[in-house]
Amino acid sequence: MTAMVDIRSAHKSFGTLEVLRGIDLQVRAGEVAVVLGPSGSGKSTLLRTINHLEKVDSGWISVGGSLVGYRRQGNRLYELREREVLRQRTRIGFVFQNFHLFPHLTVLENITEAPVSALRRPRKQAVETAGTLLARVGLADKASAYPRQLSGGQQQRVAIARALALEPELLLFDEPTSALDPELVGEVLDVIKDLAHQGTTMVVVTHEIGFAREVADTVVFMDDGRIVEQGPPSEVLDRPRETRTKAFLSKVL
């Protein structure tokens, strides 16, 4: 099976700070990759390069067989225009740590906005899809509510429904539960687990070790801008080989 996500020798610096130091990672269609690591290890930056919210300084990334943010001509890469990048991003759903819902729009409007404006879907079709997705994330009765009327867990579930509305090939999650009160974490993780069981390709940055153990096909441990160790949860979480992986897990397990 070919890789849905293919990252080759990705480097990224902010000024003199080298954040990604040659990342190689492949995620096959239908797989869930969970990325673990201490704060500042480059996890979120890696996620943001996958949909070109951050540009890599060298190396390249492809999703679904297409280069992200660039086109290849001979041996050179040329950056795509912003309009073309935005079109690519409709294939890559992104769920942020802090929801990023539009506060002035209802739940229904938050979900239908991108399909109508970016994909030119008929509004009636977008509304029907939104209703189906709200039922899927357990919020069928919240279509007319505004984000401020929802709990954090409900807002994050709306954010997931909004990402799914574009029917993406790939879903990216950047610490989707870290802004939530502890009692709300489970309701969001349950939705993500359901997506995993339905074969959605996902890359999830999280600190939830139990979730990684249950859902991940591959666990990726990052530290200091590098992938230190990766493999099935039974190996990386239960029998880590690398000293840095062992030290990190001893603090969080």
N, C-alpha and C positions, 0 to 999 in steps of 0.2 A: 504494500500500500504506500503510495507516495505521500510526502509530508504536506500537510495543510499549511504549517508554519515552518519556514526554513530560514534560520538565522546563521550567517556565516561571517566569522571574524569581525563582529560588530564592536567598534570602539566609539566612545563618546566622552568628551571632556567639557567641563564648564570652566573656562579660564584655565588655570593651572591644575584644577582638580580633575583627575581621570576617574570617571564614574563607571564606565564599562571598559574592560581591558581584554577584548578579544573573545566575545561570546559566540559559541557555537551551540545551537539548539534546534532540534527538529521535533515537531509535534504532528502526529498523523491524524487524519480525519477521524472524528469520533472519539479522540482521546482527550483526557483531562490531565493537564500538567499543572501541578501545584508548586509554586515558587516560595521557598522559605529562606529566612536569613535575618541577621540583625539589622537594625535601622542603619541606613547609610551604606548598605551593601550593593545598591544599584538596582534593586528589584523593580521599583516603580518606574525608574528611568527606562529599564528594559521594556516594560510593558508599553510605555509611551512611544518608544521607537517602533513598535510593531505596527502602529497605525499612523506613524509619521507626525505625531504631536511633538516629538523631538527627532531631529535629523541625526543619523549616525555620521560620525566624522570619516569613518572608513568601514569597509565591509558592506554587506547588503542583507536585505530582508525580503523574503517573498511570502505572500499569502495566497493560497489557492493557485500556485503556479505563476503568479504575476508579481513582479518587483513592486515594492511599496515605495511610492514617492519618486521613483525614477523610471526612465526607460533606457535600455541598453542599445547603444549603436556602436558596433565593432567592439572594441575593448574599453569603451568609455561609457560612463553613466551620466545622463542629463536629467536634471530635476524637472519633474512635471509641474505644470501650472497649478495654481491653487484650486481651480475648478476641477481639474482632473484628480487631484488629491482628495478633495471632498467627495467625489464620486466613489473613489476607492474606499473611503471610510464608511460608506453606507453598507459595505460588505463585512465590516469589522465592528461589532457592537462593543461599547466600552461602558462599564458600570464603575462609577467613581466612588471614592470613600465617602464623600459628603453629598451624595445624591444628585446635585446639580439640576434639580427640577426648576422649571420656570414658576416663580411664586405667584405671578399674576394670571396663570392659566389653570384651569381645572385639571384634574387627573386625566380625564378623557382628552382634553386639548393637548396636554403634555405628550400623550402617546401618539396622537394623530398628526401632530405638527410636522415631523420629519417625513413620514410617508407621503403626505400631501405636497409639501414644498420641495423635498429633495427627489422623491421618486415619481412625483406627479400622479400619485394614486387618486382615483375618485374619492371624494370625501366620504361618501356612503360606504364604500368598501373599507376605508381606513377606520371608520367608526365601528363597523362590524368586527373587524380584526381586533380592535382595541378591546371591545367587549369580551371576546373570546380569551384574550390574553389576561385581562383583569380577573376573569373567572379562574384561569390557570394559576394565578399567583394568590388566589383567595381574597380578592378585593372587588368582586362584582358589584358590591353595593356602594362603592366609593367613587364612581365615575364623575359625579358632579361636585365632589369635595375639592378644596384647594389644599396644596401641600401643607400649609400651616395648621390645618385641621387634622393632620395625620400624625401618628407616632413615627419615630425614626425608622422602625422596622417596616412600617407600611410605606413610608416614602421610598425606602430602598427597594421594596418589591415593585412599586410603580416604576422606579428607574430600570429595573430588570425588564418589566413589560415594555417599556419604551424602547430599550435596546432590541428586544425581540421583534418589535413591530416592523423593523427594516429587513427582517428575514436574513440575518447575517450568516456568513459561512463560519464565522469565528466570534466567540465572545471573550472579552478581556475583563477581568475583575481586579480592581486595585483595592485590596483590603476592604472588602465590601461590608464587613461587620465591625470595623474598629471604631466607628463613630457612634455605635449603638450601645444602649444600656444592656448589661449582661442578659437580662430576661428576654430581650428582643432578638438576640443573636440567632437562636434556634429557628425562628420562623423564616429568616432570610436564608440560612444554610439549607433548610428543607427544600426551598424553591430551587436552589442551585443543584442540590442532590438530584432532584427530579429531572432537571435538564440533563445532568450527566447520564442518568439511566435511560434517557431518550436518545442518547448518542450525539449530543451537542459537543462540538469541539470547543474546548475552553482552556485558557491560561489564567490561573487564579493566584494572585499574590495574597497571602494570608498568614496569620499567626495561629490559626486554628488547627492544631496538630491532629486532633481526633477526626476532623473533617478530611484532612489530607490522607489519613490512614484509610478512611472508609471509601473515598471517592476517586482519589488520584490513580491514574495509570502509571504516571511517572512523577516522582518528587525531585525537584531541583533545589539544591542548597547552594545559595550564593553568599559570598563574603568578599569584601574589598574589590567589588567590580568583576569578580570571576565566578564561574561555576566551579565549585569545589568538588561536588559529588552529585550524581544523579542516578536514578534507577527506580525500581518498584518500591512502594512504601515499606514492604516487608524487609527490604535490604537497607534503605537509607535511614528509616526510622528505628528499626529494630536491631540492625547489625551494621551501623555506620563504620566505614573504613578510615575516614579522615579524622585527624585530631580536632580540627576546627568544627566539624559536624558534631562530633561527640560532645565538645564543650558547649555548643549552642543548645543541643537537645537536653543536656543535663540541667540547663537552667529553665527550660520551658516545659519539660515533661513532669 
